[in-house]
Amino acid sequence: LPTHAFEVQIRGNFYEALTKLKHAFDRWNCTPVLITTEKFQEEAKQLLEGSFHEMKETARIIDWRKIQTLHELERRLRNIKNEIGL
């Protein structure tokens, strides 16, 4: 069973994105994660306060730049491990 469900939404219909996450939350009791831009974080938070309040405490709203930073750091770590033979 999945432990997390991800939805990337940088523009468009946040209601639809949260509906998909709510479905995963209801079906698998997993952590819903919405990846979006700083511009739309407030809109997503407002929807979690209202229509999607059931998953408000569990849902995570993450700026896409944090995912980009995480990817870069993991790549650098992998390169260093390869370089020193770990």
Contact map, one row per residue, 1 for C-alpha under 8 A:
11100000000000000000000000010000000000000000000000000000000000000000000000000000000000
11111000000000000000000000010100000000000000000000000000000000000000000000000000000000
11111000000000000000000000011110000000000000000000000000000000000000000000000000000000
01111100000000000000000000000111100000000000000000000000000000000000000000000000000000
01111110000000000000100110000111100000000000000000000000000000000000000000000000000000
00011111000000000000100000000001111000000000000000000000000000000000000000000000000000
00001111100000001101100000000000111000000000000000000000000000000000000000000000000000
00000111110000001000000000000000011100000000000000000000000000000000000000000000000000
00000011111111001000000000000000011110000000000000000000000000000000000000000000000000
00000001111100000000000000000000001110010000000000000000000000000000000000000000000000
00000000111111000000000000000000000000010000000000000000000000000000000000000000000000
00000000111111000000000000000000000000000000000000000000000000000000000000000000000000
00000000101111111000000000000000000000000000000000000000000000000000000000000000000000
00000000101111111100000000000000000000000011000000000000000000000000000000000000000000
00000000000011111110000000000000000000000000001000000000000000000000000000000000000000
00000000000011111111000000000000000000000000000000000000000000000000000000000000000000
00000011100011111111100000000000010000000000000000000000000000000000000000000000000000
00000010000001111111110000000000010000000000000000010000000000000000000000000000000000
00000000000000111111111000000000000000000000000000000000000000000000000000000000000000
00000010000000011111111100000000000000000000000000000000000000000000000000000000000000
00001110000000001111111110000001110000000000000000000000000000000000000000000000000000
00000000000000000111111111000001000000000000000000010010000000000000000000000000000000
00000000000000000011111111100000000000000000000000000000000000000000000000000000000000
00001000000000000001111111111101000000000000000000000000000000000000000000000000000000
00001000000000000000111111111111000000000000000000000010000000000000000000000000000000
00000000000000000000011111111100000000000000000000000000000000000000000000000000000000
00000000000000000000001111111000000000000000000000000000000000000000000000000000000000
11100000000000000000000111111100000000000000000000000000000000000000000000000000000000
00100000000000000000000111111110000000000000000000000000000000000000000000000000000000
01111000000000000000000111011111000000000000000000000000000000000000000000000000000000
00111000000000000000000010001111100000000000000000000000011100000000000000000000000000
00011100000000000000110110000111110000000000000000000010011100000000000000000000000000
00011110000000000000100000000011111000000000000000000000001111000000000000000000000000
00000111100000001100100000000001111100000000000000000000001111000000000000000000000000
00000111110000000000000000000000111110000000000000000000000011110000000000000000000000
00000001110000000000000000000000011111011000000000000000000011110000000000000000000000
00000000110000000000000000000000001111111000000000000000000001111000000000000000000000
00000000000000000000000000000000000111111100000000000000000000100000000000000000000000
00000000000000000000000000000000000011111100000000000000000000000000000000000000000000
00000000011000000000000000000000000111111111000000000000000000000000000000000000000000
00000000000000000000000000000000000111111111100000000000000010100000000000000000000000
00000000000000000000000000000000000001111111110000000000000000000000000000000000000000
00000000000001000000000000000000000000011111111000000000000000000000000000000000000000
00000000000001000000000000000000000000011111111100000000000010000000000000000000000000
00000000000000000000000000000000000000001111111110000000000010000000000000000000000000
00000000000000000000000000000000000000000111111111000000000000000000000000000000000000
00000000000000100000000000000000000000000011111111111000000000000000000000000000000000
00000000000000000000000000000000000000000001111111111011000000000000000000000000000000
00000000000000000000000000000000000000000000111111111001000000000000000000000000000000
00000000000000000000000000000000000000000000011111111000000000000000000000000000000000
00000000000000000000000000000000000000000000001111111000000000000000000000000000000000
00000000000000000100010000000000000000000000001111111111000000000000000000000000000000
00000000000000000000000000000000000000000000001111111111000000000000000000000000000000
00000000000000000000000000000000000000000000000000011111100000000000000000000000000000
00000000000000000000010010000001000000000000000100011111111000000000000000000000000000
00000000000000000000000000000000000000000000000110011111111000000000000000000000000000
00000000000000000000000000000000000000000000000000000111111000000000000000000000000000
00000000000000000000000000000011000000000000000000000011111100000000000000000000000000
00000000000000000000000000000011110000000000000000000011111110000000000000000000000000
00000000000000000000000000000011110000000000000000000000011111000000000000000000000000
00000000000000000000000000000000111100001001100000000000001111100000000000000000000000
00000000000000000000000000000000111110000000000000000000000111110110000000000000000000
00000000000000000000000000000000001111001000000000000000000011111110000000000000000000
00000000000000000000000000000000001110000000000000000000000001111111000000000000000000
00000000000000000000000000000000000010000000000000000000000000111111100000000000000000
00000000000000000000000000000000000000000000000000000000000001111111110000000000000000
00000000000000000000000000000000000000000000000000000000000001111111111000000000000000
00000000000000000000000000000000000000000000000000000000000000011111111100000000000000
00000000000000000000000000000000000000000000000000000000000000001111111110000000000000
00000000000000000000000000000000000000000000000000000000000000000111111111000000000000
00000000000000000000000000000000000000000000000000000000000000000011111111100000000000
00000000000000000000000000000000000000000000000000000000000000000001111111110000000000
00000000000000000000000000000000000000000000000000000000000000000000111111111000000000
00000000000000000000000000000000000000000000000000000000000000000000011111111100000000
00000000000000000000000000000000000000000000000000000000000000000000001111111110000000
00000000000000000000000000000000000000000000000000000000000000000000000111111111000000
00000000000000000000000000000000000000000000000000000000000000000000000011111111100000
00000000000000000000000000000000000000000000000000000000000000000000000001111111110000
00000000000000000000000000000000000000000000000000000000000000000000000000111111111000
00000000000000000000000000000000000000000000000000000000000000000000000000011111111100
00000000000000000000000000000000000000000000000000000000000000000000000000001111111111
00000000000000000000000000000000000000000000000000000000000000000000000000000111111111
00000000000000000000000000000000000000000000000000000000000000000000000000000011111111
00000000000000000000000000000000000000000000000000000000000000000000000000000001111111
00000000000000000000000000000000000000000000000000000000000000000000000000000000111111
00000000000000000000000000000000000000000000000000000000000000000000000000000000111111
